[in-house]
Amino acid sequence: MLFLSVICERDPALALTGADGLIHATPTGMDKLPGLPLDAALLRPDLWVSEIVYFPLDTALLKAARAAGCATKRVRRCRAQRPQS
């Protein structure tokens, strides 16, 4: 099981500072909402990028991430769970 620390930040550059990875979970990049959710210049080779958008399978974000040297992964199933307190 993978445990993640999630940072919610409006500024993508600030959110990616010191981050190991990026999980994209907005509709940006879908066929009807093409484009990137952030400036491709923010992607760096030591960052992994995961995409939850399901159509198209190879989104602009994944293409830009691979071009920047990032490891990429498509998420086929996603389940979010609140931590137990």
Backbone hydrogen bonds, N-H to C=O, Kabsch-Sander energy under -0.5 kcal/mol:
donor,donor_aa,acceptor,acceptor_aa,energy
6,V,4,L,-0.6
8,C,6,V,-0.5
9,E,7,I,-0.7
15,A,11,D,-2.5
16,L,12,P,-2.2
17,T,13,A,-0.6
17,T,14,L,-0.7
19,A,16,L,-1.7
22,L,48,W,-2.2
24,H,22,L,-0.6
24,H,50,S,-2.8
25,A,23,I,-0.5
29,G,33,L,-3.8
30,M,27,P,-2.3
31,D,55,F,-1.5
33,L,30,M,-1.5
42,L,39,D,-2.2
43,L,40,A,-1.5
47,L,44,R,-2.2
48,W,20,D,-2.2
49,V,71,A,-2.7
50,S,22,L,-3.2
51,E,73,K,-1.9
52,I,24,H,-1.9
59,T,57,L,-0.9
63,K,59,T,-2.3
64,A,60,A,-2.6
65,A,61,L,-2.7
66,R,62,L,-2.4
67,A,63,K,-2.2
68,A,64,A,-1.6
69,G,66,R,-1.3
70,C,65,A,-2.8
71,A,47,L,-0.7
73,K,49,V,-1.9
75,V,51,E,-2.7
76,R,74,R,-0.6
